[in-house]
Amino acid sequence: MLQKLPTTTKQLELMKLNNLVLHCGAATVSRDQLERVATPSPEGRWHPISHHSLVNQVQSGLEAAGMRVVNTAHALNRQGAQYFGLMQVVDDHASEEWGTIVGVRNSHDKRFPAALAIGSGVFVCDNVSFQGQVVLSRKHTTNIMRDLPQVTNRAIGRLASFVGTTEQRAYTYKEREMGNLEAHDLVIRSLDAGAITTTMVPKVLQQ
């Protein structure tokens, strides 16, 4: 379901750690540090864009669609050549109890294109794993700056429909009452199906 919005500093940090996985040399940076990363000059048809330009474009597109960014995380790898980021957003026209995640990545070393991953199960890792319910990308070629707003708006347009459906499902789950016998049966069925592991059982039972 959609992620519940974090309310404390500790919860904010957990959101970042859970969705932005850094174990291949990347390190978190501030927005100011991100803006200071130099962008290589174009080479032939290869036209890299700055990391902060991509972030600005995504955030502007979200805000134009009525989405509000409530939390961000930014990371750089390979001396700034690779960028990985997350934005947690809420729809100002919907309940603020639930949010969703937008993953962003960009490269200056030709490893991967500028891309967005949007949804409730977004996963961004510096080993270049990049997953979400909606994933769109644009290669670093001529006219990328012209086409980037279209790519961003297309992804955000799909997000609006996705959020509405997922949020309704979340509220349906929330309103569904379940007794202890049914809950324990569901835990066992979840284990059998591989949806959870044995180490997750205590947390599931606590919830």
C-alpha positions as a Markdown table, in Angstrom:
| # | Residue | x | y | z |
|---|---|---|---|---|
| 1 | Met | 0.0 | 0.0 | 0.0 |
| 2 | Leu | 1.0 | 3.6 | 0.0 |
| 3 | Gln | 3.6 | 4.5 | 2.5 |
| 4 | Lys | 2.4 | 6.2 | 5.7 |
| 5 | Leu | 4.0 | 9.7 | 6.0 |
| 6 | Pro | 6.8 | 9.9 | 8.5 |
| 7 | Thr | 6.2 | 12.2 | 11.4 |
| 8 | Thr | 9.5 | 12.2 | 13.2 |
| 9 | Thr | 13.2 | 12.8 | 12.3 |
| 10 | Lys | 13.9 | 9.1 | 13.0 |
| 11 | Gln | 11.0 | 8.0 | 10.7 |
| 12 | Leu | 12.3 | 10.4 | 7.9 |
| 13 | Glu | 15.7 | 8.8 | 8.1 |
| 14 | Leu | 14.2 | 5.3 | 8.0 |
| 15 | Met | 12.2 | 6.2 | 4.9 |
| 16 | Lys | 15.5 | 7.2 | 3.2 |
| 17 | Leu | 17.3 | 4.1 | 4.3 |
| 18 | Asn | 14.5 | 1.7 | 3.3 |
| 19 | Asn | 14.1 | 3.0 | -0.2 |
| 20 | Leu | 17.5 | 4.4 | -1.1 |
| 21 | Val | 20.1 | 1.7 | -0.7 |
| 22 | Leu | 23.7 | 2.7 | -0.8 |
| 23 | His | 26.3 | -0.1 | -0.6 |
| 24 | Cys | 28.4 | 0.3 | -3.7 |
| 25 | Gly | 30.3 | 3.5 | -2.7 |
| 26 | Ala | 27.6 | 6.2 | -3.0 |
| 27 | Ala | 27.1 | 8.7 | -0.2 |
| 28 | Thr | 24.2 | 11.0 | 0.7 |
| 29 | Val | 24.6 | 14.7 | -0.1 |
| 30 | Ser | 22.7 | 17.9 | 0.4 |
| 31 | Arg | 20.9 | 19.8 | -2.3 |
| 32 | Asp | 23.6 | 22.5 | -2.2 |
| 33 | Gln | 26.3 | 19.9 | -2.8 |
| 34 | Leu | 24.3 | 18.5 | -5.7 |
| 35 | Glu | 24.1 | 21.8 | -7.4 |
| 36 | Arg | 27.9 | 22.2 | -7.2 |
| 37 | Val | 28.5 | 19.0 | -9.3 |
| 38 | Ala | 30.0 | 19.9 | -12.7 |
| 39 | Thr | 28.3 | 18.6 | -15.8 |
| 40 | Pro | 30.6 | 17.2 | -18.6 |
| 41 | Ser | 30.6 | 18.9 | -22.0 |
| 42 | Pro | 28.6 | 17.2 | -24.8 |
| 43 | Glu | 30.4 | 14.7 | -27.0 |
| 44 | Gly | 28.8 | 14.1 | -30.4 |
| 45 | Arg | 25.2 | 12.9 | -29.8 |
| 46 | Trp | 25.9 | 12.5 | -26.1 |
| 47 | His | 24.4 | 15.5 | -24.2 |
| 48 | Pro | 24.5 | 15.0 | -20.4 |
| 49 | Ile | 22.3 | 17.1 | -18.2 |
| 50 | Ser | 23.1 | 18.3 | -14.7 |
| 51 | His | 21.8 | 16.3 | -11.8 |
| 52 | His | 20.2 | 19.3 | -10.2 |
| 53 | Ser | 18.4 | 20.3 | -13.5 |
| 54 | Leu | 16.8 | 16.9 | -13.5 |
| 55 | Val | 15.7 | 17.2 | -9.9 |
| 56 | Asn | 14.4 | 20.7 | -10.5 |
| 57 | Gln | 12.4 | 19.5 | -13.5 |
| 58 | Val | 10.8 | 16.6 | -11.6 |
| 59 | Gln | 9.9 | 18.7 | -8.6 |
| 60 | Ser | 8.4 | 21.5 | -10.8 |
| 61 | Gly | 6.3 | 18.9 | -12.6 |
| 62 | Leu | 5.1 | 17.4 | -9.4 |
| 63 | Glu | 4.1 | 20.8 | -8.0 |
| 64 | Ala | 2.4 | 21.8 | -11.2 |
| 65 | Ala | 0.3 | 18.6 | -10.8 |
| 66 | Gly | -0.7 | 19.5 | -7.3 |
| 67 | Met | 1.8 | 17.2 | -5.6 |
| 68 | Arg | 3.8 | 18.5 | -2.6 |
| 69 | Val | 7.3 | 17.2 | -1.9 |
| 70 | Val | 7.6 | 16.5 | 1.9 |
| 71 | Asn | 10.9 | 14.7 | 2.1 |
| 72 | Thr | 13.9 | 14.2 | -0.1 |
| 73 | Ala | 17.2 | 12.1 | -0.2 |
| 74 | His | 20.1 | 12.7 | -2.6 |
| 75 | Ala | 23.2 | 10.6 | -3.1 |
| 76 | Leu | 26.2 | 10.7 | -5.4 |
| 77 | Asn | 28.6 | 7.9 | -6.6 |
| 78 | Arg | 31.8 | 7.7 | -8.7 |
| 79 | Gln | 32.9 | 11.2 | -7.7 |
| 80 | Gly | 29.6 | 12.7 | -8.7 |
| 81 | Ala | 29.2 | 10.9 | -12.0 |
| 82 | Gln | 26.1 | 9.1 | -10.8 |
| 83 | Tyr | 23.1 | 10.5 | -9.0 |
| 84 | Phe | 20.4 | 8.7 | -7.1 |
| 85 | Gly | 17.5 | 10.4 | -5.3 |
| 86 | Leu | 14.1 | 10.0 | -3.7 |
| 87 | Met | 11.2 | 12.4 | -3.2 |
| 88 | Gln | 8.3 | 11.6 | -1.0 |
| 89 | Val | 5.2 | 13.4 | -2.1 |
| 90 | Val | 1.6 | 13.9 | -1.2 |
| 91 | Asp | -1.4 | 15.1 | -3.2 |
| 92 | Asp | -2.8 | 18.3 | -1.8 |
| 93 | His | -6.2 | 17.3 | -3.0 |
| 94 | Ala | -6.1 | 14.0 | -1.0 |
| 95 | Ser | -5.6 | 12.9 | 2.5 |
| 96 | Glu | -2.1 | 13.7 | 4.0 |
| 97 | Glu | -2.1 | 10.4 | 5.9 |
| 98 | Trp | -0.6 | 8.6 | 2.9 |
| 99 | Gly | 2.3 | 9.5 | 0.5 |
| 100 | Thr | 4.1 | 8.0 | -2.4 |
| 101 | Ile | 7.7 | 7.8 | -3.6 |
| 102 | Val | 9.4 | 9.2 | -6.7 |
| 103 | Gly | 12.8 | 7.8 | -7.5 |
| 104 | Val | 15.2 | 9.8 | -9.7 |
| 105 | Arg | 18.6 | 8.9 | -11.2 |
| 106 | Asn | 21.1 | 10.4 | -13.7 |
| 107 | Ser | 24.6 | 9.7 | -14.9 |
| 108 | His | 27.5 | 11.6 | -16.4 |
| 109 | Asp | 29.4 | 8.4 | -17.2 |
| 110 | Lys | 27.0 | 7.0 | -19.8 |
| 111 | Arg | 26.1 | 4.1 | -17.5 |
| 112 | Phe | 22.3 | 4.8 | -17.5 |
| 113 | Pro | 19.8 | 7.4 | -18.8 |
| 114 | Ala | 18.0 | 10.1 | -16.9 |
| 115 | Ala | 15.0 | 8.3 | -15.4 |
| 116 | Leu | 12.0 | 8.4 | -13.0 |
| 117 | Ala | 10.5 | 5.5 | -11.0 |
| 118 | Ile | 7.2 | 6.3 | -9.4 |
| 119 | Gly | 4.9 | 4.3 | -7.1 |
| 120 | Ser | 4.4 | 2.9 | -3.6 |
| 121 | Gly | 7.1 | 0.3 | -4.0 |
| 122 | Val | 10.0 | 2.3 | -5.4 |
| 123 | Phe | 13.5 | 0.9 | -4.9 |
| 124 | Val | 16.7 | 2.9 | -5.8 |
| 125 | Cys | 20.1 | 1.4 | -5.3 |
| 126 | Asp | 23.6 | 2.5 | -6.2 |
| 127 | Asn | 24.2 | -0.9 | -7.8 |
| 128 | Val | 21.8 | 0.6 | -10.5 |
| 129 | Ser | 18.7 | -1.4 | -9.5 |
| 130 | Phe | 15.8 | 0.9 | -10.2 |
| 131 | Gln | 12.2 | -0.2 | -9.7 |
| 132 | Gly | 8.8 | 1.3 | -9.4 |
| 133 | Gln | 5.2 | 0.9 | -10.7 |
| 134 | Val | 5.9 | 3.6 | -13.3 |
| 135 | Val | 9.4 | 3.8 | -14.8 |
| 136 | Leu | 10.3 | 6.2 | -17.7 |
| 137 | Ser | 13.6 | 7.3 | -19.0 |
| 138 | Arg | 15.3 | 9.5 | -21.6 |
| 139 | Lys | 18.8 | 8.9 | -23.0 |
| 140 | His | 21.4 | 11.6 | -22.9 |
| 141 | Thr | 21.1 | 12.6 | -26.5 |
| 142 | Thr | 20.4 | 15.8 | -28.5 |
| 143 | Asn | 17.3 | 17.6 | -27.4 |
| 144 | Ile | 17.1 | 15.9 | -24.0 |
| 145 | Met | 16.3 | 19.2 | -22.3 |
| 146 | Arg | 13.5 | 19.8 | -24.8 |
| 147 | Asp | 12.0 | 16.3 | -24.3 |
| 148 | Leu | 12.5 | 16.0 | -20.5 |
| 149 | Pro | 9.4 | 18.0 | -19.5 |
| 150 | Gln | 7.3 | 15.7 | -21.6 |
| 151 | Val | 8.8 | 12.6 | -20.1 |
| 152 | Thr | 8.3 | 14.0 | -16.6 |
| 153 | Asn | 4.7 | 15.1 | -17.2 |
| 154 | Arg | 3.8 | 11.7 | -18.7 |
| 155 | Ala | 5.1 | 9.9 | -15.7 |
| 156 | Ile | 3.4 | 12.2 | -13.3 |
| 157 | Gly | 0.2 | 11.9 | -15.2 |
| 158 | Arg | 0.3 | 8.2 | -14.7 |
| 159 | Leu | 1.1 | 8.7 | -11.1 |
| 160 | Ala | -2.2 | 10.6 | -10.4 |
| 161 | Ser | -4.2 | 7.6 | -11.5 |
| 162 | Phe | -2.0 | 5.2 | -9.7 |
| 163 | Val | -2.2 | 7.1 | -6.4 |
| 164 | Gly | -6.0 | 7.3 | -6.5 |
| 165 | Thr | -6.4 | 3.5 | -7.0 |
| 166 | Thr | -3.7 | 2.6 | -4.4 |
| 167 | Glu | -4.9 | 5.0 | -1.8 |
| 168 | Gln | -8.4 | 3.6 | -2.1 |
| 169 | Arg | -7.0 | 0.1 | -1.6 |
| 170 | Ala | -5.1 | 1.3 | 1.4 |
| 171 | Tyr | -8.2 | 2.7 | 3.1 |
| 172 | Thr | -10.1 | -0.5 | 2.3 |
| 173 | Tyr | -7.4 | -2.4 | 4.1 |
| 174 | Lys | -7.4 | 0.0 | 7.0 |
| 175 | Glu | -11.2 | -0.3 | 7.5 |
| 176 | Arg | -11.1 | -4.1 | 7.4 |
| 177 | Glu | -11.4 | -5.6 | 10.8 |
| 178 | Met | -9.7 | -8.9 | 11.5 |
| 179 | Gly | -9.8 | -11.1 | 14.6 |
| 180 | Asn | -6.8 | -12.9 | 16.1 |
| 181 | Leu | -7.6 | -16.3 | 14.5 |
| 182 | Glu | -7.9 | -14.8 | 11.1 |
| 183 | Ala | -4.8 | -12.7 | 11.5 |
| 184 | His | -2.7 | -15.6 | 12.6 |
| 185 | Asp | -4.0 | -17.7 | 9.7 |
| 186 | Leu | -3.1 | -14.9 | 7.3 |
| 187 | Val | 0.4 | -14.7 | 8.7 |
| 188 | Ile | 0.9 | -18.5 | 8.1 |
| 189 | Arg | -0.5 | -18.2 | 4.6 |
| 190 | Ser | 1.8 | -15.2 | 3.9 |
| 191 | Leu | 4.8 | -17.3 | 5.0 |
| 192 | Asp | 3.8 | -20.2 | 2.8 |
| 193 | Ala | 3.4 | -17.8 | -0.2 |
| 194 | Gly | 6.8 | -16.2 | 0.4 |
| 195 | Ala | 5.2 | -12.7 | 1.0 |
| 196 | Ile | 7.0 | -12.4 | 4.4 |
| 197 | Thr | 9.9 | -14.1 | 6.1 |
| 198 | Thr | 10.0 | -15.7 | 9.6 |
| 199 | Thr | 12.0 | -12.7 | 10.9 |
| 200 | Met | 9.2 | -10.4 | 9.8 |
| 201 | Val | 6.5 | -12.3 | 11.8 |
| 202 | Pro | 6.9 | -10.4 | 15.1 |
| 203 | Lys | 6.6 | -7.0 | 13.4 |
| 204 | Val | 3.5 | -8.2 | 11.5 |
| 205 | Leu | 1.9 | -9.5 | 14.7 |
| 206 | Gln | 2.6 | -6.3 | 16.5 |
| 207 | Gln | 0.9 | -4.3 | 13.7 |
